[in-house]
Amino acid sequence: MAGMATLIDMTGKDRPRHPEKEARPDNPIQRKPEWIRVKAPGSVGYAETRAIVRSKNLHTVCEEAGCPNIGECWDKKHATMMIMGDTCTRACAFCNVKTGLPKALDTDEPRNVADAVAEMGLSHVVITSVDRDDLEDGGAQHFAEVVRSIRARSPATTIEILTPDFLRKDGAAEIVIDSRPDVFNHNLETVPRLYLSIRPGARYFHSLRLLEKVKDRDPQMFTKSGIMVGLGETREEVMQVMDDMRSAGVDFITIGQYLQPTRKHAAIDRFVTPDEFKSYETIARAKGFLMVSSSPLTRSSHHAGEDFARLKAARAAKAR
C-alpha cells in the first residue's frame, strides 16, 4: 500500500481569507535560516499525488497551511485529509486555514473519503478537520462516521485522527474516541501563557483533559500531541508542557518551528536552532514518551505512517 492523504474546498475566493485579521498591524516576515529551507516541490511523485488529489476533488491541509514538507510527503504519496469543509470557526493567530461561517456538512463525505483512501491504496491515513463550533456536537458524529467508513472499506488501513478540542460540546469527545482510530492526536500548540494571544478560542487545560479522556476511555489507544516553538515560550515552559502531557498519558510528542504564514499572523519570536530541538528530544525521551519528533520541520502528520510503526514497536519493547 502506498501512503497517506487532507480535504478542503477552495470556494469563496472573493472574500478575505482571514477577515478577522485584516485590521491588525503587519508583522514583518523574517528570512528563514539555512536549516529550515526546503526545495520547491517538482518531482514526478509530487505531480502524481497532485493529480490524484485534483481528480478526486480533494484539497489538502498541506497546501492550505503552506506546509514546508509538501514536496517530500507528496513525492511519497503521503498527504493529510481535512474534513467538514475549508472554513474554520476559530481565528487562531498561527493558522492559515480560512475563517468564517462554514457551509453545511456534506453527508456524502464519509463515503467519498473512504473511496479515496481505497483507490489511493493508503496504508495509513491522517484525518483532521476545521473547528466547527457552529455544530451542536462540533462535528463529532461526522468525524466518527468518516473513521467507520474507512474501516469498512479499507480494514487494513491504520487511521490517525487530529481533532479539534470540542470545547463546550458535552459527549462529543466520547463519540470520536468510540470510533476506534489507531492514533488520537490533539495538539496543545503552545504553552499556557501564550494561549490568549495565539489560541484565543481554546483553553489549555480543556485540551489537556481531552487527551487524558482518551486514555481513560481506551487505555490501549495511542495518543499524540504537539507544540510549536519560536513564539516566545521559555525552555522551562516547554518542559512543563511535556510534564503535563505525560501526566495525561500522551505517548507521542511532536515539536516543530512556528512559521509565520502572512504579515497578519503572529510574529516569529525567534528561530530555534537544530541543537535546541535535539535537546528537547533528549529531555522528552527521558520523561518517558514512547515517541518524540523534534526538529525545525517537524509537523503533526509528517512521517505519520512510519512513526506509527515505530510507536507500536516502542510499546511492544517497553512491555517486554
Secondary structure as GFF3:
##gff-version 3
##sequence-region A 1 320
A	DSSP	three_ten_helix	19	21	.	.	.	ID=ss1
A	DSSP	three_ten_helix	34	36	.	.	.	ID=ss2
A	DSSP	alpha_helix	44	55	.	.	.	ID=ss3
A	DSSP	alpha_helix	61	64	.	.	.	ID=ss4
A	DSSP	alpha_helix	70	75	.	.	.	ID=ss5
A	DSSP	beta_strand	81	83	.	.	.	ID=ss6
A	DSSP	beta_strand	87	88	.	.	.	ID=ss7
A	DSSP	beta_strand	98	99	.	.	.	ID=ss8
A	DSSP	alpha_helix	109	120	.	.	.	ID=ss9
A	DSSP	beta_strand	124	129	.	.	.	ID=ss10
A	DSSP	alpha_helix	140	153	.	.	.	ID=ss11
A	DSSP	beta_strand	158	162	.	.	.	ID=ss12
A	DSSP	alpha_helix	172	177	.	.	.	ID=ss13
A	DSSP	beta_strand	183	185	.	.	.	ID=ss14
A	DSSP	three_ten_helix	192	194	.	.	.	ID=ss15
A	DSSP	alpha_helix	195	198	.	.	.	ID=ss16
A	DSSP	alpha_helix	204	217	.	.	.	ID=ss17
A	DSSP	beta_strand	222	229	.	.	.	ID=ss18
A	DSSP	alpha_helix	235	247	.	.	.	ID=ss19
A	DSSP	beta_strand	252	257	.	.	.	ID=ss20
A	DSSP	alpha_helix	274	286	.	.	.	ID=ss21
A	DSSP	beta_strand	291	294	.	.	.	ID=ss22
A	DSSP	alpha_helix	304	319	.	.	.	ID=ss23
###
